[in-house]
Amino acid sequence: MADYIHGATGEWEVVIGLEIHAQVTSEAKLFSGASTTFGAEPNSQVSFVCCAMPGMLPVINAECIRQAVRTGLAIGCKINLRSVFDRKNYFYADLPQGYQISQFKDPIVGEGTVVIDLPDGQTKIIGVERLHLEQDAGKSMHDQHPSQTYVDLNRSGVALMEIVSMPDMRSAAEAGAYFRKIRTLVRYVGTCDGNMEQGSMRADVNVSVRRPGAELGTRTETKNINSIRYMMQVIDYEARRQVDILEQGGQIHQETRQFDPATGTTSGLRSKEEAHDYRYFPDPDLLPLEFTQAFVDDLAKTLPELPDDKKNRLIADLGLSEYNAGVLVAEKENADYFEELLELLVKKTGKTPTELATQAANWVIMDLFGALKKFSKSISDSPVSTVDGAELLALQIGGTISGRIAKDVFEIMLESGKNPEQIVEEKGLKQMSDSGELEAIIDAVLADHPDKVEQYRAGKDKLFGFFVGQVMKKTRGQANPQMVNQLLRPRLDG
């Protein structure tokens, strides 16, 4: 899905790399015991280490190390048994130390690859260059005073995993798919909550353009994008901007840019620093980080079934379509809901998982997800539990209610919180399956429409659907559709 831009002088190819910053799920910061809870009062979660008081020494949080290794394993990267923390020197008002403790030449996680699913059904392999640990800076607050900037150090020292891709993406769609895949992986293994609105996952977007097959062009980096939609807008705008400059005989300058969501445009922030500008050197307060392969192997055992493996299993073992399986595994909570629902449904109906899986998946994806979107709820807050969802499907599969009535019952469940059996009893919605009763209703329908009966018998077969509809109307949708079909046709043909 290469995104070729058609300029006045020919085609251009977009080259994209992402640096994803994912906040490590940990109760304490990377080098201190200060809390990482989101939303606290400014400067209420700051230790002496966080605010760089003289003589304060960093102490590595072992949980952050474990989480970084687990993330590397989930992505499929090489885990480096020896890594080094470096000082990255630069000066911002919200960086109290005057440097950031990061990793440069020897990161904790090395190269790997990620397979992404594209909108056209194809897949593509994207290279991952590295994952390194670093501490976050504080936050400059420009809206607290008319002429002064305040600084909140609650985020200072929070552990970040920076996941750096290779420049392997060629379109905004590919970049979006890659970001979603990384987000899915870290959420599956519980190493980052992936909450972009709270800033716990964001991306720096590197974009350059070139003639197809030519050397890489000069790139720009747009910082701190906290929305996949915005990230894709950055790529589209920045690629077009660069092509326009080059076609007019200009040059692209390597620089850091910022994105304005209101206009969908980027603007220059500062010239882009090279690695040597940061004067990296090993942090003298921290020894090299070393652990054993046994440590890594033990952490690998803690990983859950990962999304690609789960997707392949749902397709191979349960016969789900690739689309349905992909939708279900995109979020771990969705997959967990589906599998719990299916297990309950098997117990209630006595049928096999393979017999029930597609119907259960369709209900979850179409009915439940549609309702959750309407009410702006996540599946964790679903008003319909797996128990009630399985009961509703079991009533339909067992013939107690029809598919149409099941949809009505589901709507009542969403509004009332009642279980489906209670609703069916209270409203008298049980499906009519008594052949004698249905035959009488069919006879009444045929007697009411003698002209249509005559037309049907003269060869107008499409009228069969009309008669089915009339029977369903007389029974307020409660007639068993299969029985109606079985009983109606011989009477019409006779």
GINOR-V995503 format. One record per backbone hydrogen bond with DSSP energy under -1.0 kcal/mol. NH is the residue of the N-H (numbers start at 1). CO is the residue of the C=O. Records with the same first field share a line. If there is no record, write none. Layout:
BEGIN
NH=CO, CO
END
This chain:
BEGIN
3=170
4=2
5=12
7=5, 10
10=7
12=5
13=210
15=208
16=169
17=206
19=204
20=163
21=202
22=161
23=200
24=159
25=191
29=34
30=157
36=27
44=41
51=47
52=49
53=48
56=53
59=31
61=30
65=61
66=62
67=63
68=64
69=65
70=66
71=67
72=68
73=69
74=70
75=71
76=72
77=72
78=111
80=108
83=289
84=106
86=102
87=281
88=100
89=278
95=92
98=95
100=88
102=86
109=131
110=78
112=128
114=126
116=124
118=122
121=118
124=116
126=114
128=112
129=164
130=164
131=109
132=162
134=160
135=101
136=158
138=94
139=152
141=150
150=141
152=139
157=136
158=155
160=134
161=22
162=132
163=20
164=130
165=18
166=127
168=166
169=16
175=171
176=172
177=173
178=174
179=175
180=176
181=177
182=178
183=179
184=180
185=181
186=182
187=183
188=184
189=185
191=186
192=186
196=194
199=196
200=195
202=21
203=225
204=19
205=222
206=17
207=220
208=15
210=13
214=211
220=207
221=255
222=205
223=257
225=203
231=227
232=228
233=229
234=230
235=231
236=232
237=233
238=234
239=235
240=236
241=237
242=238
243=239
244=240
245=241
246=242
247=243
248=244
249=246
250=245
256=270
257=221
258=267
260=265
264=260
265=260
267=258
269=256
270=256
272=254
277=274
278=275
279=276
283=85
286=283
289=83
291=81
296=292
297=293
298=294
299=295
300=296
301=297
302=299
303=300
310=306
311=307
312=308
313=309
314=310
315=311
316=312
317=313
320=314
325=321
326=322
327=323
328=324
329=325
335=331
336=332
337=333
338=334
339=335
340=336
341=337
342=338
343=339
344=340
345=341
346=342
347=343
348=344
349=345
350=346
356=352
357=353
360=356
361=357
362=358
363=359
364=360
365=361
366=362
368=363
369=364
371=367
372=368
373=369
374=370
375=371
377=372
381=378
382=379
389=385
390=386
391=387
392=388
393=389
394=390
395=391
396=392
397=393
398=394
399=396
400=395
401=395
406=402
407=403
408=404
409=405
410=406
411=407
412=408
413=409
414=410
415=411
416=412
417=413
423=419
424=420
425=421
426=422
427=423
429=424
431=400
432=478
438=434
439=435
440=436
441=437
442=438
443=439
444=440
445=441
446=442
447=443
448=444
453=449
454=450
455=451
456=452
457=453
458=454
459=456
460=455
461=459
463=460
464=461
467=463
468=464
469=465
470=466
471=467
472=468
473=469
474=470
475=471
476=473
477=472
478=475
480=432
484=480
485=481
486=482
487=483
488=484
489=485
492=488
493=489
494=490
END
